[in-house]
Amino acid sequence: IRDRVKTGAKLGWGGASEFFGVKPDILCLAKSIGGGLPLGAFGASSAVMDLISQHKVFHGGTYNTNRVAMAAGLATFREVLTREAYAHVGHLSKKLTEGYRAIVKKSGLRAYVASAGVNGALMLYPQEIRNYRDWTKIDVDLWRQYWFGMVNRGVLAQPYWWDEQWTISVQHGEADIDRHLAVFEEVAPALAKAQQERGMAHVGAAGH
């Protein structure tokens, strides 16, 4: 059973299942598929779903008869989250990720960029994070400097907190990515300098 509530509409037209090449027995979706309205869904093979249609398994839910939410969901699938839209955001995601990586290298910042589908994030750690112990060593104070440095220049890179990611929307365009990268290029050298002054031995609070 794959819970794709958060990743179902972010990693491609076929969701995380297509992105990772994994076909689940049961798939759970929510959030993005509602087009701004509360909506959840699940899917499975006919053998599984027939148990519901044949009333052998009961399925109840608060929004099962919410026509407005269902109409929004159908419009989202048919008009917004199209294959063409995913090709568009995929191009922008690649441009933003590659731009970040070039700036990180140029500035000497000891960090890397994690990216998948429409999501990405600047990870202020010298190598790829592999486990929770690595995760707790992220310099959270330096991340705050990054976040406020971007926001004070007019770019909301991601929601506030270090474990969030940026999300590229179908409404974004080339100019938005160019603006984002231009601002990060202004901020990165100061981050690199602060990082050098603080030393990599610094252990961030990591949300605790």
N, C-alpha and C positions, 0 to 999 in steps of 0.2 A: 504494500500500500504506500503510494507516494504522496506526501503532503506537499502540494505545489501552491499553497495559498499565497506565498510571497513571491515565488519564482515562476509561477505558471505562465504569466504574460510578459515576463521581462527578458527571457533568454532567447526568444525567437518565436516565429509563428507557431511552431509545434511545441513551444514551452521547453521546460527543462528536460522532459523526456526525449525530445528530439535533439536537444543540445548535447546531452550525455549519451544518447543512443541506448536508452533503457526503456523498455516497454513494461509499465506496471500492470498488475492485475486490477488494481483500483486506483483511480486518480482523483485527488481532491483539489478544487480550485476556489478562489474567492478574490476579494479586493478588486484588483484591476478589471476583472471581467464584468463588473457592475457599472462601469462608466461613471463612477462617483456615487452610486447608490448602493446600499447594503445588499449584497448578493453572494451566495455560495453555491457550489455545484460539485457533483461527483459523477464519475463515469466508470464503467467497467464493461466486461464482455456481456453478450446477450445472456449467457448462462447465469451470470450473477444478477443482472438487472431484471431478468424475467422473474426472479424470486419476489421482487417488489410488485411488478405488474400482475403477478398471479396471486398477490396478497398472502404469500407465504412468509414474507418478512414485512413488518410495518415500517413505513418511513413517514415521519412527521417533521414539520419545521415551521418556524414563525413566518417565513417569507414565501412559503410554498404557493400562496395564491396572490402574491403582490404583483399585480399586472404592470405597475409602473416600473418596478425593479426589473422585471423580465423584459419589458420593452427596451429599457436602457441597456441591458445585457446583450440582447440581440443586435441592437444598433452598434454597440461597441465591437462585436465580432464582425458584423457585415460592413461597417463603414469606417471604423477607426483602426482596429488591429488587423489590418490586411497584410498580405505578403509584401505589397509595395511599401507599406509603411515600415515594416520591419527591415526591408532593404535600406530604406532611408536612414533609420535610426542606427542600423548596423554600421553604415558608412560614417556617421557622425561619431559613434562610439570609438571606432578605430582611429579616427582623426584625433579625438581628445586623448585617448590612451597613448598613442604614439607621440603626441605633442608633449604630454606630461613626462614621458620617459626621456625624451630628448632634453627637456629643461632640467630634469633631475640630474642627468649626466653632466650637462654643461655647468650647473651651479655647484656641483660637488656635494650635493645633499645625499646623505646616506639613508636612502629610502628606496621603495619600489612601488609600482602601481599594479594593483590587482584589478582585473577586469573580466566581466562575463556578460554577454548580451548588452543590455542598456545600462548596466550597473558598473561602477568602478570606484576605486578609492585609493588615495595616497596613503601608503603604509610607512610610518616613520620608524622603520626597523631595517637593519643592514642586510638581512637575508629573508627569504620567504618564511613566513610564519607557518609552523607545522603543527603546533599543539597549544594547549591552554597556557603552559608555562611560558612559551614565547610571547603569547598574547598579553600577559600581565606586565611585560617589560617595555611596552610601548610608552614613549615619552608623551604623556597626556598634556603636560604644560606646553610642550612644543607644538602639539596638535592644536591647542587653543590659539597659539600665535598664528598658525596657518589659517584657521577658520576665521578669526577676526580680521586678519590681514586681507583675506579675500572679501569678506562682507563689507569692510570699510571702504573698499574700492568698487563696490557695487555688484559683486558676484557671490551668490549663495551657492557655494560649491556642493554642499550636501546639507542634510538636516544637522542640527547641532548635536553632536557627540561623536566621539572618535570611532565608534563601531558602526556608524552609518555609512551609506554610500551615495554617490551621485546617481541620479536616474535621468536618462535622456528621454525626452518626451517627443511624440510625433509633432508637437508644435515647435520644437527647436529647429533652428536652421544653421547654416554655415557661419553666419555672423555671430551667433551665440557662442559657438565653439571657439571662434577666433578671439572673441572678447574674453572668454574664460581663460584661454591660454596666455593671452597678453597680460592679464592680471597675475596669473601664477608666475609668469616670468619676472614680474616686478617683486613678488613676495619671496620666491625661492632663494635668492642670494642671502637675504636676511635670516632665513630659516637655517641655511647651511652654516652661517656664521655663528648663530646662537647654538646650534648643535655642537659645533667645534668647541665653543666656550664651555658648554655644560658637560661635554664628554659623554661618550656612549655608555659609561658606567651608570648613568642616571637611570633609575627605575621609576616609571610613571605610576600614578595611583591606579590606573587601569579600571576606573569606575568603582573602586571599593571605598 
